[in-house]
Amino acid sequence: MAMNDKSPDHRTRGAKRLFTAALVLASGLSAMLLTSCESIGGKYGPGAGVFDTVIVDAGHGGHDQGAKSVSGAPEKALTLDTAHRLATVLRGNGIRVIETRTGDYFVTLGGRVAVSNKTGRAVFVSVHYNWTKRRGAQGIEIYYNDRRSMRLAANILQETLGVYHANNRGIKNQGLYVLRHNQRPAVLCELGFVSSPGENRNLQSADVRQHLAEKVAAGILAEQAGRIP
């Protein structure tokens, strides 16, 4: 009786040891898979996924002029011009484009996001120019709000930096309205400082804005192809 009483318990302990070993093995495999997935996405996260549409958002408009340039056109005019050029380049590459505004009129932040949220297989790219009281501030920076938008931001930054030898101000996580309320991968591009006399001279040039539009488009296409910066 004593042997029979102990045998089931012995078998139970053996089964528990096997189950524990299996859990350890499974945990190890899971960790390896997670590490592998992170290495595929790199430090910029998993990427935007499959998309065939870009929501091109020209910042400001109408009564909202945006930043006041040192001289020349205000931000709202520069963003509209750049966004239209960007849309043209993307369409030339077979991308479906929806523009949140196509003229000098005001669109609410909620309205801009609504266009994006009702569109499937899309990314949202908002075009802006920067301003600060410190005249020496220069460079390009790209904002994002969630991990799936990081790589898109990095790809755009990588392409645009060489347009006019801009300072690299990096990609930055910030909860801007059009980013945090967006259900699609979304970035906001600050393509230079209109408060900087030297940089503003570049940005007031149609040739420079065309080049910026082409490079933003190149970054979007690189993200669509899955490029890891």
C-alpha positions as CSV (number, residue, x, y, z in Angstrom):
1,M,0.0,0.0,0.0
2,A,2.8,2.4,0.9
3,M,4.3,2.0,-2.6
4,N,1.0,2.4,-4.4
5,D,0.2,5.5,-2.3
6,K,3.6,7.1,-3.3
7,S,3.7,6.1,-7.0
8,P,0.9,8.4,-8.2
9,D,2.6,11.3,-6.3
10,H,5.9,10.4,-7.8
11,R,4.4,10.4,-11.3
12,T,2.8,13.7,-10.6
13,R,6.1,15.3,-9.5
14,G,7.7,13.9,-12.7
15,A,4.9,15.4,-14.8
16,K,5.3,18.7,-13.1
17,R,9.0,18.7,-13.8
18,L,8.4,18.0,-17.5
19,F,5.7,20.7,-17.6
20,T,8.1,23.2,-15.9
21,A,10.8,22.4,-18.4
22,A,8.4,22.8,-21.3
23,L,7.4,26.3,-19.9
24,V,11.0,27.3,-19.6
25,L,11.7,26.1,-23.2
26,A,8.6,27.9,-24.5
27,S,9.6,31.1,-22.6
28,G,13.0,30.9,-24.2
29,L,11.6,30.5,-27.7
30,S,9.2,33.4,-27.1
31,A,12.1,35.6,-26.0
32,M,14.1,34.6,-29.1
33,L,11.1,35.4,-31.3
34,L,10.5,38.8,-29.7
35,T,14.2,39.6,-30.0
36,S,14.1,38.6,-33.6
37,C,11.0,40.7,-34.3
38,E,12.6,43.7,-32.6
39,S,15.7,43.2,-34.7
40,I,13.6,43.2,-37.9
41,G,11.9,46.4,-36.9
42,G,15.1,47.8,-35.5
43,K,15.1,50.7,-33.0
44,Y,12.4,52.4,-35.0
45,G,9.7,49.9,-34.2
46,P,7.6,47.7,-36.4
47,G,6.9,50.2,-39.2
48,A,3.7,51.6,-40.7
49,G,2.6,48.3,-42.3
50,V,0.9,48.0,-45.7
51,F,-0.5,51.2,-47.1
52,D,-1.3,52.6,-50.6
53,T,-2.7,56.0,-49.6
54,V,-1.1,59.0,-48.1
55,I,-3.1,61.8,-46.4
56,V,-1.1,64.9,-47.1
57,D,-1.9,67.7,-44.6
58,A,-0.8,71.2,-45.3
59,G,-0.6,72.9,-41.9
60,H,-2.6,76.0,-41.0
61,G,-4.6,78.0,-43.6
62,G,-7.2,80.7,-43.8
63,H,-7.2,83.0,-40.7
64,D,-4.5,80.7,-39.2
65,Q,-1.3,81.9,-41.0
66,G,1.0,79.8,-38.9
67,A,4.5,81.0,-38.2
68,K,5.4,84.5,-39.5
69,S,8.5,84.3,-41.7
70,V,11.4,86.7,-41.3
71,S,10.5,87.8,-44.8
72,G,8.4,86.5,-47.6
73,A,5.4,84.2,-47.5
74,P,4.0,83.0,-44.1
75,E,4.0,79.4,-43.1
76,K,0.4,78.7,-44.3
77,A,1.4,79.5,-47.9
78,L,4.7,77.6,-47.7
79,T,3.0,74.5,-46.3
80,L,0.3,74.5,-48.9
81,D,2.8,74.9,-51.7
82,T,5.0,72.1,-50.4
83,A,2.1,69.8,-49.7
84,H,0.8,70.2,-53.2
85,R,4.2,69.4,-54.6
86,L,4.4,66.4,-52.4
87,A,1.0,65.2,-53.5
88,T,2.1,65.5,-57.2
89,V,5.3,63.6,-56.6
90,L,3.4,60.8,-54.8
91,R,0.7,60.5,-57.4
92,G,3.5,60.3,-60.0
93,N,4.7,57.2,-58.1
94,G,1.3,55.5,-58.2
95,I,0.3,56.5,-54.6
96,R,-3.3,57.5,-53.9
97,V,-3.2,60.9,-52.2
98,I,-5.9,62.8,-50.2
99,E,-5.1,66.4,-49.4
100,T,-6.7,67.8,-46.3
101,R,-6.8,71.3,-47.9
102,T,-6.1,72.4,-51.4
103,G,-6.5,76.2,-51.0
104,D,-6.1,79.0,-48.5
105,Y,-8.9,78.1,-46.1
106,F,-9.0,76.9,-42.5
107,V,-9.5,73.2,-41.6
108,T,-9.9,72.3,-37.9
109,L,-7.5,69.8,-36.4
110,G,-10.4,67.4,-35.8
111,G,-11.4,67.7,-39.5
112,R,-7.9,66.8,-40.6
113,V,-7.8,63.8,-38.4
114,A,-11.3,62.7,-39.5
115,V,-10.1,62.5,-43.1
116,S,-7.3,60.2,-42.0
117,N,-9.4,58.0,-39.7
118,K,-12.0,57.2,-42.3
119,T,-9.3,56.1,-44.8
120,G,-8.0,52.6,-44.8
121,R,-4.5,51.4,-45.7
122,A,-3.2,55.0,-45.3
123,V,-0.5,57.0,-43.5
124,F,-0.8,60.7,-42.5
125,V,1.9,63.2,-43.3
126,S,1.5,66.8,-42.0
127,V,3.7,69.5,-43.5
128,H,4.9,72.4,-41.4
129,Y,7.7,75.0,-41.0
130,N,9.2,75.9,-37.6
131,W,9.5,79.1,-35.6
132,T,11.2,80.2,-32.4
133,K,12.3,83.4,-30.8
134,R,15.9,82.2,-31.0
135,R,17.0,83.3,-34.5
136,G,19.9,80.8,-34.5
137,A,17.7,77.7,-34.3
138,Q,17.8,75.7,-37.5
139,G,17.2,72.3,-38.9
140,I,14.6,69.6,-39.6
141,E,12.7,67.5,-37.1
142,I,9.9,65.0,-37.5
143,Y,7.3,64.2,-34.8
144,Y,5.5,61.0,-34.2
145,N,3.3,59.7,-31.4
146,D,3.3,55.9,-31.6
147,R,5.8,53.2,-32.3
148,R,4.4,52.2,-35.7
149,S,5.0,55.8,-36.9
150,M,8.7,55.9,-35.8
151,R,10.2,54.4,-38.8
152,L,8.2,56.6,-41.2
153,A,9.5,59.6,-39.3
154,A,13.1,58.3,-39.5
155,N,12.9,57.5,-43.2
156,I,11.6,61.0,-44.0
157,L,14.2,62.6,-41.8
158,Q,17.0,60.6,-43.5
159,E,15.9,61.8,-46.9
160,T,15.3,65.4,-46.2
161,L,18.4,66.4,-44.3
162,G,20.5,66.8,-47.5
163,V,18.2,69.2,-49.2
164,Y,19.9,72.4,-47.9
165,H,22.4,70.8,-45.5
166,A,19.9,71.2,-42.6
167,N,20.8,70.4,-39.0
168,N,19.5,67.1,-37.8
169,R,17.1,67.8,-35.0
170,G,16.0,64.2,-34.9
171,I,12.6,62.4,-34.6
172,K,10.6,63.3,-31.5
173,N,7.7,61.6,-29.7
174,Q,5.1,64.2,-28.9
175,G,1.3,64.1,-28.4
176,L,0.4,66.7,-31.0
177,Y,-3.4,66.6,-31.7
178,V,-3.2,65.4,-35.3
179,L,-0.8,62.6,-34.1
180,R,-2.4,61.4,-30.9
181,H,-6.0,61.3,-32.3
182,N,-4.9,59.6,-35.5
183,Q,-5.8,55.9,-36.0
184,R,-3.3,55.7,-38.9
185,P,0.5,55.9,-38.7
186,A,1.1,59.6,-38.6
187,V,4.0,62.1,-38.6
188,L,4.3,65.9,-38.6
189,C,7.3,67.3,-40.5
190,E,8.9,70.5,-39.4
191,L,11.0,71.2,-42.5
192,G,13.0,74.2,-41.3
193,F,12.8,77.5,-39.4
194,V,11.2,80.5,-41.1
195,S,12.4,82.5,-38.0
196,S,16.0,81.9,-39.1
197,P,17.1,84.5,-41.7
198,G,19.4,82.1,-43.5
199,E,17.1,79.1,-43.4
200,N,14.1,81.2,-44.3
201,R,15.9,82.3,-47.5
202,N,16.2,78.7,-48.5
203,L,12.6,77.9,-47.7
204,Q,11.2,80.8,-49.6
205,S,12.7,79.3,-52.8
206,A,10.3,77.2,-54.9
207,D,13.3,75.0,-56.0
208,V,14.1,74.2,-52.4
209,R,10.5,73.4,-51.6
210,Q,10.3,71.2,-54.6
211,H,13.4,69.3,-53.5
212,L,11.9,69.0,-50.0
213,A,8.7,67.6,-51.4
214,E,10.6,65.1,-53.5
215,K,12.6,64.0,-50.5
216,V,9.6,63.7,-48.2
217,A,8.1,61.5,-50.9
218,A,11.3,59.4,-51.1
219,G,11.0,58.8,-47.3
220,I,7.4,57.7,-47.6
221,L,8.2,55.4,-50.5
222,A,11.1,54.0,-48.5
223,E,8.8,53.3,-45.6
224,Q,6.3,51.6,-47.9
225,A,9.1,49.4,-49.2
226,G,10.0,48.5,-45.5
227,R,13.4,50.2,-45.4
228,I,15.1,50.3,-42.0
229,P,17.0,53.6,-41.7
